[in-house]
Amino acid sequence: MMTSTTDLIRKYDVAVPRYTSYPTVPLWENNVGELTWKRTVQKAYRNFGNYEGINLYLHLPYCESLCTYCGCNKRITKNHDTEKPYIQAIIKEWEHYLKVLPEKPKIAGIHLGGGTPTFFSPENLFEMLNYIIHSAEVLPEAEMSFEGHPNNTTFEHLVTLRLLGFNRVSYGIQDFDENVQKAIHRVQPFETVKKATDNARLVGYEAINFDLIYGLPHQTVDSIKSTFKQVASLQPERIAFYSYAHVPSVFPAQKSFEQYLPQKEGKRILYEAGKILLQEMGYEEIGMDHFALKEDPLLQAKIAGKLHRNFMGYTTQASKMLIGLGSSAISDIYYAYAQNTKDIELYKEQLALDHFPLSKGHLMSIEDIKTRKTILELICNGRTKLVDTIWDMKTIHQMSEMQNDGLLTLTNGTIKVTDMGMAFIRNICAIFDHRMKNQEAKKFVFSKAI
C-alpha cells in the first residue's frame, strides 16, 4: 500500500473532469438539434417533471469588475442599461419552454447564478422572476436560491427575493486575507460580508452558504486559519471549499498571479488544514468539496443515502429535470444535455428569431446513463455496486491499484471510497469514464485533480 500522502498527490495530481455532469461538456457528441431537444424535453417532463417538478437555473452573466481567478462565463461592464434587454430575453426563452411543455410546469427549485446576479436591480429581478413564478406552479418544498456578491447584495435585493420565495443565499467569499483578495481582484472586507450575512438572516433566509477556495495565490496555512476563524464567527449553514482550477490557456487573467500559487503538496496541505478546521467548527464533509452543519438537510440526505447532485451542486431533491435559461446556461433533462450559446448578442438574436439559443448538446446513450449513475453514487454517497458499473480489464486494474493505495475498498461486490479516497474522488470517477478512455479526450483542457 502507498502510505505517503506526498506520493499519492504526485501520482494522482493529473488533469481530470470535475464531474458536474457526465459526460463532461467537452466530450459531448453535439447531436441535439432544436426539434430533437423539444421532443426530449416533452418526454422528460411526461416521465419525471410532471410529478418531481423541474429545477430552473438562470444565468445572469454581468459583473462590474473581473475577478481574475474566475472560470465562469461573464461580461464585464458598468453599463446597467444591459439589464432590461437581457431580462426580456430570458423571459422570451422561458416562453419557448412554456410552448413545448405539455402542461403548466411544476417548479421544484430556482437558482440564480452568474456572473453576478445582484448586478441586476431588485426591480429587474422581480420582473423576471415574478413572470416565471406566475406562469408555473411552484411546489411547496421548492428550494429557491441565489448567488450574491457581498459587495453589492443590498437589503432591497434580499427583501425582494425573499418575498418571491427565495430561502437560500450563497455568498462568494473565496478568502478573507487582504493579499489574496488583491491578487484575485476581489476585495470585500469582513465587515461587508458580515453585513450581507446579518441582513439575510434578518430578512428570514433559512440557509446561508459560503463559497471558499483553496490553492489561491499567497494562501498559507496561517491565512487559511485566519479566514476560517472569521467564517466561524458568522457560522453559515453550508460551506463549499473548492479547489482553485488553474487553466490560464482558457482564462488568461489567471496568468497575472501564476507565480504566487501554492503547488501540489502545498495546495493539498491547505485543503487538509481547512478540512480539520471545518470539522472543529462542527461541519461534516458531504460528497465532493462540500460541508454542512449537523442539522442541515444535506447532511441528513447523505446519511440516508438520498443525496443528489446536478449542475447547481448538491441537493436533497430527486428532480431529474434542470432547465437552464440565459447565455451559456446548461440544461440537464436526464435523457440529454444542452448548452445555450455563450455570446450574449447571439443569444438574444436567436431568441428574436424564435429559436432555442442552443450551441451544443448531447443525447445520452444507455451506457452514458449507467455510467452517470455510477459516478453520481460515488460523489454523492461514496459507494456503488460493481454489478451496476461498466468496466473492462483496464478498469479492474485501476481499481485494484487504487485499493492498494488505500483510496477505495471492494467488498462483497460494493465499491466504497475511503476517507483518504475522498480527496481523490475525481480520479476514482475517471476510471469508470469510458469516454475519457478515448484518446481524443486528451486534447481537452481539464484542471488538475488536487
Stockholm file with secondary structure:
# STOCKHOLM 1.0

chainA/1-450         MMTSTTDLIRKYDVAVPRYTSYPTVPLWENNVGELTWKRTVQKAYRNFGNYEGINLYLHLPYCESLCTYCGCNKRITKNHDTEKPYIQAIIKEWEHYLKVLPEKPKIAGIHLGGGTPTFFSPENLFEMLNYIIHSAEVLPEAEMSFEGHPNNTTFEHLVTLRLLGFNRVSYGIQDFDENVQKAIHRVQPFETVKKATDNARLVGYEAINFDLIYGLPHQTVDSIKSTFKQVASLQPERIAFYSYAHVPSVFPAQKSFEQYLPQKEGKRILYEAGKILLQEMGYEEIGMDHFALKEDPLLQAKIAGKLHRNFMGYTTQASKMLIGLGSSAISDIYYAYAQNTKDIELYKEQLALDHFPLSKGHLMSIEDIKTRKTILELICNGRTKLVDTIWDMKTIHQMSEMQNDGLLTLTNGTIKVTDMGMAFIRNICAIFDHRMKNQEAKKFVFSKAI
#=GR chainA/1-450 SS CCCCHHHHHHHHCCBCCCCSSSSCGGGCCCCCCHHHHHHHHHHHIIIIIHHHCEEEEEEECEESSCCTTCCSCCEECCCGGGHHHHHHHHHHHHHHHHHHSSSSCEEEEEEEEESCGGGSCHHHHHHHHHHHHHTSEEEEEEEEEEEECTTTCCHHHHHHHHHTTCCEEEEEEECCCHHHHHHTTCCCCHHHHHHHHHHHHHHTCSEEEEEEEESCTTCCHHHHHHHHHHHHHHCCSEEEEEECCCCTTTCGGGGGGGGGCCCHHHHHHHHHHHHHHHHHTTEEEETTTEEEETTSHHHHHHHTTCCEEETTEEESCCCCCEEEESTTCEEECSSEEEEECSCHHHHHHHHHTTCCCEEEEEECCHHHHHHHHHHHHHHHHSEEEGGGSCCCHHHHHHHHHHHHTTSEEEETTEEEECTTGGGGHHHHHHTTCTTTTSGGGGGSCCCBCC
#=GC SS_cons         CCCCHHHHHHHHCCBCCCCSSSSCGGGCCCCCCHHHHHHHHHHHIIIIIHHHCEEEEEEECEESSCCTTCCSCCEECCCGGGHHHHHHHHHHHHHHHHHHSSSSCEEEEEEEEESCGGGSCHHHHHHHHHHHHHTSEEEEEEEEEEEECTTTCCHHHHHHHHHTTCCEEEEEEECCCHHHHHHTTCCCCHHHHHHHHHHHHHHTCSEEEEEEEESCTTCCHHHHHHHHHHHHHHCCSEEEEEECCCCTTTCGGGGGGGGGCCCHHHHHHHHHHHHHHHHHTTEEEETTTEEEETTSHHHHHHHTTCCEEETTEEESCCCCCEEEESTTCEEECSSEEEEECSCHHHHHHHHHTTCCCEEEEEECCHHHHHHHHHHHHHHHHSEEEGGGSCCCHHHHHHHHHHHHTTSEEEETTEEEECTTGGGGHHHHHHTTCTTTTSGGGGGSCCCBCC
//
